[in-house]
Amino acid sequence: MYRSCIKTALDFVAALTLALLFAPLMLFTALLVKLSSRGPVLFRQSRAGKDGRYFNILKFRTMKLAPENDGKDFHPGSASRITPVGKILRRTKIDELPQLFNVLAGDMSLVGPRPEVRTFVELYPERWQKILSVKPGITDPASVKFRNEEELLAKAAEPENYYRKTLLPKKLDIYEQYINNISLARDIKVMANTAIAVIRGR
């Protein structure tokens, strides 16, 4: 029962509470992003949602605008484009706060497998079919385990290849384990571990 109506109701109430609580911080962040670099305040990207329906995920923009859009969804070598404000937002995960509105819109949950771009969903369609039987989340056990994902990609000789063949399969394993053991207690534990990881900076 928790997998459906109860989880959705709890998500909505919690997301609304957090959105109101963090409203001053989000307004201040929006101002910083707007004044610190050219471009929109929010970053939008199409991600796979429940039952394979795509939606636009929201984040505070942390990167300078690309000289031109090359059509790619994955830019592991783009660390040089991250703005000074963006570095802080990423480190503290403040850039993820707009996803509370994705939760309120019904596209996401507070806890659930992280939504992925079409390119990487199509790499493992059978595995994603099961994973996308639930709503994607703002955080999940894989987000805590791979808190330093950007560092791992930066160290890889071929970042995109490393993500495709090594990192993503490990994340899919964790997503599947989560789906097989969904519970309110586990969601609370994941949110607590996420908060601890953010506070500790790792």
Secondary structure as a PSIPRED ss2 file (coil, helix, strand):
# PSIPRED VFORMAT (PSIPRED V4.0)

   1 M C   1.000  0.000  0.000
   2 Y H   0.000  1.000  0.000
   3 R H   0.000  1.000  0.000
   4 S H   0.000  1.000  0.000
   5 C H   0.000  1.000  0.000
   6 I H   0.000  1.000  0.000
   7 K H   0.000  1.000  0.000
   8 T H   0.000  1.000  0.000
   9 A H   0.000  1.000  0.000
  10 L H   0.000  1.000  0.000
  11 D H   0.000  1.000  0.000
  12 F H   0.000  1.000  0.000
  13 V H   0.000  1.000  0.000
  14 A H   0.000  1.000  0.000
  15 A H   0.000  1.000  0.000
  16 L H   0.000  1.000  0.000
  17 T H   0.000  1.000  0.000
  18 L H   0.000  1.000  0.000
  19 A H   0.000  1.000  0.000
  20 L H   0.000  1.000  0.000
  21 L H   0.000  1.000  0.000
  22 F C   1.000  0.000  0.000
  23 A H   0.000  1.000  0.000
  24 P H   0.000  1.000  0.000
  25 L H   0.000  1.000  0.000
  26 M H   0.000  1.000  0.000
  27 L H   0.000  1.000  0.000
  28 F H   0.000  1.000  0.000
  29 T H   0.000  1.000  0.000
  30 A H   0.000  1.000  0.000
  31 L H   0.000  1.000  0.000
  32 L H   0.000  1.000  0.000
  33 V H   0.000  1.000  0.000
  34 K H   0.000  1.000  0.000
  35 L H   0.000  1.000  0.000
  36 S H   0.000  1.000  0.000
  37 S C   1.000  0.000  0.000
  38 R C   1.000  0.000  0.000
  39 G C   1.000  0.000  0.000
  40 P C   1.000  0.000  0.000
  41 V C   1.000  0.000  0.000
  42 L E   0.000  0.000  1.000
  43 F E   0.000  0.000  1.000
  44 R E   0.000  0.000  1.000
  45 Q E   0.000  0.000  1.000
  46 S E   0.000  0.000  1.000
  47 R E   0.000  0.000  1.000
  48 A E   0.000  0.000  1.000
  49 G C   1.000  0.000  0.000
  50 K H   0.000  1.000  0.000
  51 D H   0.000  1.000  0.000
  52 G H   0.000  1.000  0.000
  53 R C   1.000  0.000  0.000
  54 Y E   0.000  0.000  1.000
  55 F E   0.000  0.000  1.000
  56 N E   0.000  0.000  1.000
  57 I E   0.000  0.000  1.000
  58 L E   0.000  0.000  1.000
  59 K E   0.000  0.000  1.000
  60 F E   0.000  0.000  1.000
  61 R C   1.000  0.000  0.000
  62 T C   1.000  0.000  0.000
  63 M E   0.000  0.000  1.000
  64 K C   1.000  0.000  0.000
  65 L C   1.000  0.000  0.000
  66 A C   1.000  0.000  0.000
  67 P C   1.000  0.000  0.000
  68 E C   1.000  0.000  0.000
  69 N C   1.000  0.000  0.000
  70 D C   1.000  0.000  0.000
  71 G C   1.000  0.000  0.000
  72 K C   1.000  0.000  0.000
  73 D C   1.000  0.000  0.000
  74 F C   1.000  0.000  0.000
  75 H C   1.000  0.000  0.000
  76 P C   1.000  0.000  0.000
  77 G C   1.000  0.000  0.000
  78 S C   1.000  0.000  0.000
  79 A H   0.000  1.000  0.000
  80 S H   0.000  1.000  0.000
  81 R H   0.000  1.000  0.000
  82 I E   0.000  0.000  1.000
  83 T C   1.000  0.000  0.000
  84 P H   0.000  1.000  0.000
  85 V H   0.000  1.000  0.000
  86 G H   0.000  1.000  0.000
  87 K H   0.000  1.000  0.000
  88 I H   0.000  1.000  0.000
  89 L H   0.000  1.000  0.000
  90 R H   0.000  1.000  0.000
  91 R H   0.000  1.000  0.000
  92 T H   0.000  1.000  0.000
  93 K C   1.000  0.000  0.000
  94 I H   0.000  1.000  0.000
  95 D H   0.000  1.000  0.000
  96 E H   0.000  1.000  0.000
  97 L C   1.000  0.000  0.000
  98 P C   1.000  0.000  0.000
  99 Q H   0.000  1.000  0.000
 100 L H   0.000  1.000  0.000
 101 F H   0.000  1.000  0.000
 102 N H   0.000  1.000  0.000
 103 V H   0.000  1.000  0.000
 104 L H   0.000  1.000  0.000
 105 A C   1.000  0.000  0.000
 106 G C   1.000  0.000  0.000
 107 D C   1.000  0.000  0.000
 108 M C   1.000  0.000  0.000
 109 S E   0.000  0.000  1.000
 110 L E   0.000  0.000  1.000
 111 V E   0.000  0.000  1.000
 112 G C   1.000  0.000  0.000
 113 P C   1.000  0.000  0.000
 114 R C   1.000  0.000  0.000
 115 P C   1.000  0.000  0.000
 116 E C   1.000  0.000  0.000
 117 V C   1.000  0.000  0.000
 118 R H   0.000  1.000  0.000
 119 T H   0.000  1.000  0.000
 120 F H   0.000  1.000  0.000
 121 V H   0.000  1.000  0.000
 122 E C   1.000  0.000  0.000
 123 L C   1.000  0.000  0.000
 124 Y C   1.000  0.000  0.000
 125 P H   0.000  1.000  0.000
 126 E H   0.000  1.000  0.000
 127 R H   0.000  1.000  0.000
 128 W H   0.000  1.000  0.000
 129 Q H   0.000  1.000  0.000
 130 K H   0.000  1.000  0.000
 131 I H   0.000  1.000  0.000
 132 L C   1.000  0.000  0.000
 133 S C   1.000  0.000  0.000
 134 V C   1.000  0.000  0.000
 135 K C   1.000  0.000  0.000
 136 P C   1.000  0.000  0.000
 137 G E   0.000  0.000  1.000
 138 I E   0.000  0.000  1.000
 139 T E   0.000  0.000  1.000
 140 D C   1.000  0.000  0.000
 141 P H   0.000  1.000  0.000
 142 A H   0.000  1.000  0.000
 143 S H   0.000  1.000  0.000
 144 V H   0.000  1.000  0.000
 145 K H   0.000  1.000  0.000
 146 F C   1.000  0.000  0.000
 147 R C   1.000  0.000  0.000
 148 N C   1.000  0.000  0.000
 149 E H   0.000  1.000  0.000
 150 E H   0.000  1.000  0.000
 151 E H   0.000  1.000  0.000
 152 L H   0.000  1.000  0.000
 153 L H   0.000  1.000  0.000
 154 A H   0.000  1.000  0.000
 155 K H   0.000  1.000  0.000
 156 A C   1.000  0.000  0.000
 157 A C   1.000  0.000  0.000
 158 E C   1.000  0.000  0.000
 159 P H   0.000  1.000  0.000
 160 E H   0.000  1.000  0.000
 161 N H   0.000  1.000  0.000
 162 Y H   0.000  1.000  0.000
 163 Y H   0.000  1.000  0.000
 164 R H   0.000  1.000  0.000
 165 K H   0.000  1.000  0.000
 166 T H   0.000  1.000  0.000
 167 L H   0.000  1.000  0.000
 168 L H   0.000  1.000  0.000
 169 P H   0.000  1.000  0.000
 170 K H   0.000  1.000  0.000
 171 K H   0.000  1.000  0.000
 172 L H   0.000  1.000  0.000
 173 D H   0.000  1.000  0.000
 174 I H   0.000  1.000  0.000
 175 Y H   0.000  1.000  0.000
 176 E H   0.000  1.000  0.000
 177 Q H   0.000  1.000  0.000
 178 Y H   0.000  1.000  0.000
 179 I H   0.000  1.000  0.000
 180 N H   0.000  1.000  0.000
 181 N C   1.000  0.000  0.000
 182 I C   1.000  0.000  0.000
 183 S C   1.000  0.000  0.000
 184 L H   0.000  1.000  0.000
 185 A H   0.000  1.000  0.000
 186 R H   0.000  1.000  0.000
 187 D H   0.000  1.000  0.000
 188 I H   0.000  1.000  0.000
 189 K H   0.000  1.000  0.000
 190 V H   0.000  1.000  0.000
 191 M H   0.000  1.000  0.000
 192 A H   0.000  1.000  0.000
 193 N H   0.000  1.000  0.000
 194 T H   0.000  1.000  0.000
 195 A H   0.000  1.000  0.000
 196 I H   0.000  1.000  0.000
 197 A H   0.000  1.000  0.000
 198 V H   0.000  1.000  0.000
 199 I H   0.000  1.000  0.000
 200 R H   0.000  1.000  0.000
 201 G C   1.000  0.000  0.000
 202 R C   1.000  0.000  0.000
